[in-house]
């Protein structure tokens, strides 16, 4: 039986991210050793199973259905292993300040995420995602013309930075499939774990909103 060859090197052609203002893609942002240590840290933590894929939240919870983050959704400071990586992103100039919220997503082969823009009222201008374990293609679709779609290969240990137009005018998604074809070459997916770093823009808590909306009856 023919053996599949798992190769995660992207072809050396013109960077497709040049077409999207505010999008940066950096390969080999961390070492193999750092990747393995991060995966161990991730797998030592509890997973949430309220989505089709497993997730972990740090810093603040995020309400996917209501698309909001409020002060009462804070769950504490980032653990040291995520705080250190967030500080590195800040030192290297990819984020304007240290991130205070991280969501970790696990994608098994065949899993993806629908086309979306990260909650604008919830998070600041710059979002960074680090890929661990396996590569995949992320599709970027222009929100004012859905026929404009640009695929970007995300290699393991790479980061993708979304800011400005990449953050607000382009939707991003990961197609649900088991094999990606990039520049004529097939890349079978394995387990992929993404670490997404963001800075929260706090919205009023639901309790505060409800109390503010109660009319005050004047007594004479």
Number of C-alpha atoms within 10 A of each C-alpha: 3 4 5 9 9 12 14 18 13 16 12 7 7 7 12 14 18 11 10 18 15 16 19 18 20 14 16 11 17 17 11 14 9 13 18 13 12 18 14 11 12 18 9 9 9 11 16 12 10 8 8 11 15 16 19 17 19 19 22 23 20 21 11 10 6 7 12 21 24 20 16 15 15 16 13 12 13 18 10 9 12 22 19 13 16 24 15 14 20 15 13 10 10 19 24 14 15 18 25 19 25 26 18 18 20 21 23 18 17 13 17 20 15 12 17 13 15 17 15 13 13 17 18 19 18 21 20 21 20 23 24 25 20 23 25 29 21 19 18 23 21 18 17 9 9 11 9 11 15 17 17 19 24 24 24 24 21 19 25 23 20 25 19 14 14 25 23 17 17 27 19 25 18 17 18 15 14 15 16 18 12 15 11 8 11 15 22 19 23 17 14 18 23 21 22 20 26 25 21 21 16 18 16 14 15 14 10 13 11 10 10 10 8 8 7 7 6 5 4 3
